[in-house]
Amino acid sequence: MDDPIELRLDLATAEDLRNALYGLGEHQAAARPIPSMGTETSRRLGVLLRDLDIRLGGTGRFA
């Protein structure tokens, strides 16, 4: 890796990320709608996405 990006995740966020990625793949493979996630899961993954975007040189805002 030339320029590794490291993010530290708490257990709940790590589980949310794993479940979201797994669920996305399973639902796409079955051509089924992706179920909505709960408020806390959405919040945690939103913070993770913002932090990742900032580490990638973005503003952390998505429009």
C-alpha positions as CSV (number, residue, x, y, z in Angstrom):
1,M,0.0,0.0,0.0
2,D,1.4,3.4,-1.0
3,D,-0.7,5.6,1.2
4,P,-2.8,3.6,3.7
5,I,-5.9,5.2,5.2
6,E,-6.7,4.1,8.7
7,L,-10.0,4.6,10.5
8,R,-10.7,3.3,14.0
9,L,-14.2,1.9,14.4
10,D,-16.1,1.1,17.6
11,L,-17.7,-2.3,17.8
12,A,-21.2,-1.1,16.9
13,T,-20.0,0.8,13.8
14,A,-17.9,-2.1,12.6
15,E,-20.9,-4.5,12.9
16,D,-23.1,-2.0,11.1
17,L,-20.6,-1.7,8.3
18,R,-20.2,-5.5,8.0
19,N,-24.0,-6.0,8.0
20,A,-24.6,-3.2,5.5
21,L,-22.0,-4.5,3.0
22,Y,-23.2,-8.1,3.4
23,G,-26.8,-7.2,3.1
24,L,-26.2,-5.1,0.0
25,G,-24.4,-8.0,-1.7
26,E,-27.1,-10.5,-0.7
27,H,-30.0,-8.3,-1.8
28,Q,-28.3,-7.4,-5.1
29,A,-27.6,-11.1,-5.8
30,A,-31.2,-11.9,-5.2
31,A,-32.5,-8.8,-7.1
32,R,-34.4,-7.8,-4.0
33,P,-34.9,-4.3,-2.5
34,I,-32.5,-3.3,0.2
35,P,-34.2,-2.9,3.5
36,S,-33.9,0.5,5.3
37,M,-31.7,0.7,8.4
38,G,-32.5,2.0,11.8
39,T,-31.7,5.6,12.9
40,E,-28.7,4.8,15.0
41,T,-27.2,2.5,12.3
42,S,-27.7,5.2,9.7
43,R,-26.1,7.8,12.0
44,R,-23.1,5.7,12.7
45,L,-22.5,4.8,9.1
46,G,-23.0,8.5,8.1
47,V,-20.2,9.5,10.5
48,L,-18.0,6.8,9.1
49,L,-18.7,7.9,5.5
50,R,-18.0,11.5,6.4
51,D,-14.7,10.6,8.1
52,L,-13.6,8.4,5.2
53,D,-14.4,11.2,2.6
54,I,-12.3,13.7,4.6
55,R,-9.4,11.2,4.7
56,L,-9.7,10.8,1.0
57,G,-9.4,14.6,0.6
58,G,-13.1,15.4,0.3
59,T,-15.1,17.9,2.4
60,G,-17.1,15.2,4.3
61,R,-20.3,16.6,2.7
62,F,-22.4,14.9,0.1
63,A,-25.0,16.7,-1.9
